[in-house]
C-alpha cells in the first residue's frame, strides 16, 4: 500500500472515530439503544460521503513531516464541507431524523482535532520535540535577531548535538521577556555581554540576513567586543535560492562586516543586452574578469570568449565553465595583430576590458613602461579591434586611482579612459563607457589575503599608515554594477561616459586589520599591528572624481556619470600613439610623459 492510500485510510478511520465520539459526547458516554442503532446504521453513509469530500480536497497528498498552518486551513475547509454534505446525504437515505442535531456540530469539531492533531503530533515527533530534544547538550549560543530567520534557525538547531540555543537578543528592547518558540528574548543587543554572561554563552550567531550591512556590522562588533566567537547564517541570496540551509552556520568574515546592501539589477534589460549574444572578456582569469564571466553566464550568452595572458588562469576558468558555450583564447592585449585576429574571428557584440596591471608599488618604478604599454596601448588595441569588428558596447574597467593620480598605475588607467573617449570621438559606432570603482575585497593584490596570512603566522599585521583610507566593495557587487553600466551604455545614443560606482563610505585600513584580528579570535596584544610607511606611489586617500568633473544621476541609485569638461581630438590621439611607439622608456621618461598626457597627475614624493 502506498503512502497516499495509507493516509486516506487513516482519514476514513478518523471519520469513524469522530462520528462515534460525537454520539458518545452527546449522550455523556451512555447512548440509548435506539440512538446506538442509529449511530451504527448511519455510519456507512457518513464515511462514504465525508471520505469522498476529503479525497476531493486532496488531503492525502500532504507531507505530515512538514504539516503547517496551510494544511490546517485545508482540513478546516474540507471538514466544513463534509459537515454540510453529511446531513444532506442522510436526508436522501431517510436517516436524518434518527441523528441528534448536536452530533452534526460535534462531529466536524472532533474530526478537525483528530486529523490535525495526528498530523502535527507526527511533525513534532519528527522534529524531535518528544524524544530527541536534549537539555544541557551542545555549546550554549545566543542568537542575535528575533525575526523569521531566527525562528527557522531555532527549529533547525533543536536536535543539534553541537549547539544549544539559550537566548535571543534583538536590536530593540520591545520584545524583551517574550519567547520565540521555547527560547526567551533576553533583551537588546547593546547588553549582549551581560546576557552572554548570565546564559554562560561563548558564541553568538548573527541571524539577520535581510538587515542592512551597517546593522549586521554593528551587531557583529558588539558581539565580538563582548568576547563571543561570532558566527553567521548564509546570505539572504543563498537562502532565497535554496543553495544552502539556514543551519549552514559559518564564521563571520570581513566581507560580512564590509558587505553592502543587495544590488537591484535590471534583469530584463541585461537579458536583452547579453542573451544569445557573443560576449568577450579580456583578463577573464583575473578576480574581476572571472566574476564578470560568472555574472554574464547567468544571462545565457550565445558564446562567452575568454581572453587571458596567463595560461594557468585561463585553464582554471575553462575548467569552471566546462560544458558551457565558451571559447578560450591565450593572448596579450599589447599584441595588436593577435587582438585584431581574435575580434575578427569571434565578432563580439559586447566587450568587457578587464585586463590590466593594477598593483601600485610594482608598477611604480622599474615596471612603469610596462604598466603604460599594458594599460594604455593594450586598451587602444582592444578598443580599435572592437570598433573594427562591429561591437555594440565596450566597457573599460577603471579604478578610483585614476582620479588625481599620484602613481603610474593610476595615471595609466586615467590615460586609458581618455583613449576610449578619443576613439569614441572619431564618430565610432561602438559605444564606449568606463566604470570606476575602488578596492575589491579578496581580489589579487588586495590587503585582505595578506592580512589573513600574517595573522595565520602569528603577526605582526603590517599597515602602511595609521590614517590611510580606501573605498571597498565586494567582487560580485563590482561585477554586477559593471554589467549595469554596460546596459546603460547600450541605451545611450552617444558613448564616452565615465560611470562612477557608489562605493559607500571609505574605511580605514587599520580598522580592517583590527576587525580581522578580532574575528580570528585574537586581541591586539596577541597580534600586533605595525606601521611600515607609505609605499611608492601610494596616497593616503582615494577619490572617485577629478576636480574638473561633475556627476549626473542615472536611473540606477548606485551609478553616477562623471563627464569631463574637455574631450581629446584626433591630433591628441596621434601624438599619444607616437609616444607609445617607443620600445622602451625609463621611469623618468614615463613619468614626464604621463604628466603631459594626464595634467592632473602628480607623482608622490615619498
N, C-alpha and C positions, 0 to 999 in steps of 0.2 A: 504494500500500500504506500503510495507516495505521500509527501508531506501535506499537499493541499487536501487530499482526501481525509487524512487524519485530522486536520484542523476542522474541516466541515463536519466530520463525525463528532468531534468534541463539541462544536457549537450546537448540534442537534441534541446532544446529551444535556447541555446547559438549558435548552428549551424545556426538556422534560423536567429537570430539577426546578426550574423557575415556575412552571405550571403547578407542579405538585406542592412546591413551597408556598405558593400564593394561597392555595386551599388550606394548607395547614395553618398559616398565619391568620387567615380569615376566621377559622373556627378554633383558634387558640390550641392547636395540635389535637383537637378532639372532633374529627369530622363525622357528622351524622351519616347513617348508612345510605340514605338517598343521594346525598351530595357526594359521598365517596364513589357510588356507582357513576354519577355524572362526571366526576373528575376523570375517571379512567376511560369512560366512553368518549369523552370529548378530546382526550389527549391526542389521538391519532390525527384528527383534523387539524389541531393546533400545530403539531410537529410538522405536518406536510406544508401547511400554509406558511408558517414562520421560517421553516427551512428554505422554502423557495425564495422568500424575501431576502434572507441572509445571503443566499447563494447569488442572487441578482446584484447585491451590493458588493460582491467580491471580497468578503471579509476573510475568506480562506487564503487570499493571496498575500496578506501581510506577513512580515517577518517579526515574530514575537521578540526576537533579540533586540529589535530597535523600536519597540512599541512606544508611541508618543501621543501627544495631545491630539494630533490629527487622526490617529487611529481611534481614539476615544470618541471623537466627534462623529466619525463614520458609524461607530457602534451605536451611539445615541440616535442618529437618524434612522439607521436600519431597524432598531428595536421600536422606535416610534411608529414607523410604517407597519411593522409586524403587529404592533398592538392594535392598530386600526383594522388591519386585514383579518385578524382572528375573529372578532365578533361578526364581521360580515360573512365569513365562511361558516360560522356556527348557525347564523340565520338560515343560510342556504341548506345546511344539514339538519335544520329544525331541532337544534340542541341548545339554542341560546337561553331559553327560559330556565334551563337546569343550572346555569352558571351564575353565581352571585356577581353583582356588578363590581364590587370591590376587587374581585380577582383580576379583572381587566386593568385595574390600576396597579395592583401589587406585582403582577407578573412581569411587565416590562421593566419595572424598577429592579426586581431581582435578577432579570436577565442581563441588564446592563452591569450590575455589580458582579455577577458570575463571569461573564465574558471578559469584561475589562479587568477584573481582579486577577483572573488567571494569567492574562497576558502580561500585566505589569509585575505580577509576582515572578513570572518566568524571567522577565528582563532584570529585575532586581537580583535574582539569583545568579544570572549570568554575569551581571556587573560586580558580583562579589559582595553584595550588601548583607548576605546572611552568613556565609561560612568563610569567605575569603578575606574579609576585612580584618586587618590586623591593627592592634593598638600597640604603640611603643616599638614598632618595627620600621626601619628606614631612617634616613637622616632627616631631622626636623628642618623644614624650609618654610620661609614666608613667601607669599605671592604678592607682588606689587601690582595692583589693579583689582577692580571688583566688578568687571563687566562680563559680557558673554564669553570672552576668551578665557578669563579666569575660571568661570563656571565649567567650561569644557575641560580645562586643564585639571581641575579638581577631580572631575569624573574619571579622567584617564589615569590619574595617579592614585586612585583609591586602592587599586590592587597591586601597586608597585611595591617591590621589596627594597627599592633604592631610596625613595622619597616618602616623607610623611608630612603632609601639609598641616601646619599648626596654627596658621592665621593668615589674614589678609590685611594689607594696608592700602589705602586709596589716596588719591590726590587731595580729596576733600575730607572733611570730618562729619558730613551729614549722615553718613551710613554707619558711623561708629556704634558698636553694640549690637548691630544686626548680624544675621548669618547668611552666608551663601552656601546652600546645602547644609552640611553639618559644621562648616568652618566659620569661626567668628571673624568679623571685621574689627580689627583691633584699634584702628584709628588712622590718622593722617600719616603720610609718608615722611613729613618733617620730623616725626618722633620715631622713626624706624629703629634707631639704636636702642631706645627703651623697650620697644615691642620685641625686638630680637633677643634682648637680654632676659626679659620675663619668659619668653617662649623657648629659651635655650636654642634658638636657631642660629646656624652658622652660614646658611646660604639664603639667597633671595633670588626669585625668578621674576623677571620683568615680563608681565603678561599684558602688554599694551601695544599690540602690533598696529592698531589703527590710530594711535595717538601721534601727535606731531613729533618731529625729530627732536625739537627742543625739550618737549615734555619727557621723552624717553631718556635723553641725556641727563636731565635734572634728576630723574628717578635713579638712574644708574650711579650718578655721582654721590647722591645721599646714601645709597646702599653701600657703596664702596667705602665711603668715609666712616660708616658705622662698623667697618671691619668685616663685612659679609662678603663671601665669594659670590659674585654676581653672574647669574645665568639669564638666558632669554629664550623666548619661544621663536619659531621661524617667522619670517617676514609675512606681512599680510598677503603679498602677491603669491608666495608659496602656499599659504593656507587656502587661498581662494581657488587656485588652480589644482589643488589636491596633490601637489608634488610631494608634500611631506605631511605627517600628522602633527598635531599640536604638541604631542608628547615628545617630539624630537628636540628635546632641550639641548642647548649648546652654550658655550661660554660667550659672554659679550665681547665682541671685537671692537676695535677702534672705529671700524666702518659703521657700527651701530651708533656710536656716540656722534659721529660726524654725518651720519646718514641724513638725507634730505627728504623732504616730502615727495610723495609719489608724483611722477611726471604724467600728465594727461596728454596723450598723443592723438593726433588726428588720424586714427586708424584707417578710415575710409580714404582719406587723401593719400596716405602713404601706400595703400594698396594700388591706387591709380598710378602713382609715381613709379613703383617698383615691380608690381606683379606682372609676370610674363615679359619682363624686360631683361636686357643684358646689363649687369652692373659690374663695374671694375673698381677694385680697391687696391691702391698701392700701399706698401707697408702692411700687407694683410696679416703678417705673422706677429706684428707688434701688439702691445697691450691694447691700444686704442683700435688699431686696424682689425684685430681679431674679434673684438667685441662688436665693432661695426658689422662685420660679416655675420655674426650670430643674430644681430638685430635685423639685418636685411633679409636673412633667410626666412624669418617669420612671415614675410610678405610674398613668398613664393616667386622669386625671380625666375625667368627662363634659364639664365646662366649667370653664375657668380664667378668672376675672374679674379684670382688671387695673384697679385704681382708682388714679389718679395725677393730681396737680395740674399737673405740668409737661407741656405739650404735646409738647415735644421728647423728653423721657424716655419718654413713652407711645408716641410714634411709633417710637422706637428699639427698644423691646421688642416692639412689634407686628410690626416687620419681622423680628426674630429668630424669632418664633413663627409666621411666615406658613405657612398651610396647616394649622395645628393648631386644635383647638376652643377658641378664646379669645374673650373679649368685652373691648373696651377702653372704659373709662369715664373721661372727664375730670371730676374732682370734687374738692372741697375738704372734708376731714373736718370742718372747722368749720361747714360748711353743713348744718344738721340736716335740712332739707327734702330736699336732694339725697341725703344718705345714706339717709334713710327710703325715698325713691323707688327708689334702686338696689337696696337689700336686698329691697324688696317685689317688684321685677321678677325678680331672679335667685334669691332664696331660697337662699342658700348653705348647704351642710351644715357646712363648716369655714371659719373666718375667721382669717387671719393679719394682725395690725395692725402694720405696719412703718412707717407714715407718721409722721414726727416731725421736729422741729427738733432738731439734736443738736450743733451747733458751740458749744462752751462760751463763748469770748470774744464771739462775735457776739450770743449770746442774753443776755449778762450785763447790759447797761446799757440803751440806748435801745430794744432789742427785747425786753425782758423780758416785757412783757404779751403780745406775740405768741407767745412761747415757751409761756407758760401756756395761752393760748387754744388753740393748736395741739395741744400735748402732753396737756393735761388735758381741756379742753372737747371737743376732737376725739375723744379716746379715749372719753369718755362718750357722745358722739353715735353712734359706731360700735358701742359695746357695746350700747346700747339698741336700735339698729336690728337688730343681730344677734339680740338676745333676741326682738324683736317678729316677726322673720321665721322663728323656729324653728331657728336654727343650733344644731348639736350641740356644737361646740367653738369656743372663741375663744382665740387665743394672742396675747398682747401682747409685742412685742419691747421689752425694757427694757435697762438698762445698769448697769454697776458704779458709775457716777457717781451712781446713785440711793441709794447706801449712805452714810449720814452725809454728805449733800451739802454742798458749800461753794459751789455756784453755782446759778444759776436753772435751767439746763438739767437738772441732776441732781435738784434739788428738784421740778421739774415732772414728771419721769419717776417719781419716788417717789410723787408725788401721783396720777399716772395708775395706778400699781399699786394704790393704796388705793381708787381709784374702781372699778376692776374688782372688788375684793373686796367693796365696798359693794353693787354691783349683784348680785354672787353671793349676798350675804346676804339679798336680797329674794326668797328661795325661787325662784331662777332655774332654769329647765330647761336653760339653756345652761351648759356647764362652762367657766369662765374660768381660764386659767393665765397666769402671767407668766414670762418667761425673761430672766435677767440674764446678760450677758457683757461682756467688756471691749472694747478696741480691736480693730478688724478690719483686717488688713493690706490696703492697696490701696483701702479704701473712700474715698468722697468726704470730704475734710476730714482724711484721715489724714496723719501726718507723712511717710510713705514717698514719695508723689508729690512732696511739697515738697522733700525731701532730694534726690531724683533731679534735679529742676530746678536746684537750687542747685549740685550737682556738675557738671551739664552746662554751667553758666555759669562754672565755674571757682572756685566758692566765694565767700564762706565758707558753711559749713553752720551754721545757727543752731539752737541748743538753748536752751530757756528756763532750765534749771538743771542743774548737774552731777550732782545726786542724784535727779532726777525719774525715777520708775519707772512702768511701765504693764504691764498684762496684755495679751497679744496672742494672736489666733488667726486662722486663715485663713477667708476668706469661705465656701468650701464647707463647712468643718467647722462654722461657726456655723449655717449654714442646715440642715445635717443634724441637728444637735442640737436645733434649734428644732422640726423635724418630729418628732423622737423625743419631745420634751416634749408636743407635741400628741397623740401616740399615748397617752402616759401619762395625759393629761387624759381621753381617751375611755374609759379603763379605770377611772376613779375614779367613785365614787358622788357625791361632792361635789367642787366645784371650789374656786377661790380660792387655789390653791397658787402659791408663787413658786419656780421652778426656778433653780438656780444651776449654771452650766456649770463644769466643771473647766478652769480657764484655765492650769493648769501653774504655772510659776514666773514671777514678774514680771521684766521686763527693763528695764535702764537705757536711757533714750533716747539718752544719749551713746554707749553701746556700739553701738546700732543705727547711729548716724551713722558711727562708726569702721568698722564692718563694711561699710557701703555705700561708703565712700571706698576701702577696701582692695579690695573686689570690683570696683570701677570701674577698678582699675589704678593708683590714686594712693596717695600717702602723706600723712600729716597735715602734712608740711612743704609739700606742694604744694596741698592743700585744707585750709584752716584750719577749726577749729571755734570758733564764738563763742557765748558765753552771754549771752542777752538779758534774763533775768529772767522770773519767773512772770507769766503774763498774767492779766487779770481773771477771777476765779472759779476759777482753776486751783490744784490742790493737788499736793503732791509725790508722793503715792501714792494709789492707788485701793483700795477694799475691795469684797468680794463679799457681806459680811454686816454688818448693823447690830448694835449692841451688844445689843439685846433679842431677837435672833433666834438660833435653834438649827437645825442641819441634821439631816435624816434621810436615810438612804441610799435609793436607788432601785434597781430591777433593772439599770439601766444604769450602768456604772462612772464615766462622765463627767458624770452628772447627780445633783445632790443637791437636797433640798427644804428651803427656808427658810420656816418658819411663824412669823409674828409672834405675840406674846403676846395682843394685843387686836385685834379687828376692828371697823370702823366700823358705825354703825347708820343707820337711815333719817333721823333728825334730823341727823346729821352730814352726810349727803349733801345734804339740803335746804338747809342753811346754806351749804355749798360752792357749790351751784348759784346761790344768791342772790349770792354774791361774784363768781362768774364772769359774771353777767349784765351787769356794767358794760361800757359801750362802750370805756372806756379807763382805764387806771391807770398812773401814772408809776412809775419804778423803785423809789422808796422805798416806795410803797404795795404794789407787787408783793412786794418782799422782806419787808415787815412781814406781809403776808397769808400768804406761804409759811412764815414762822416759826410762824404759828398752826396752819396745816394740816399742816405737817411738823415736828414738835417737834425732830427731830434735825438740822434744817437750821441750819448755822452759816455765814453768809456769810464768804467770805475777806476778810481785811483789807488784803491787799497791792494 
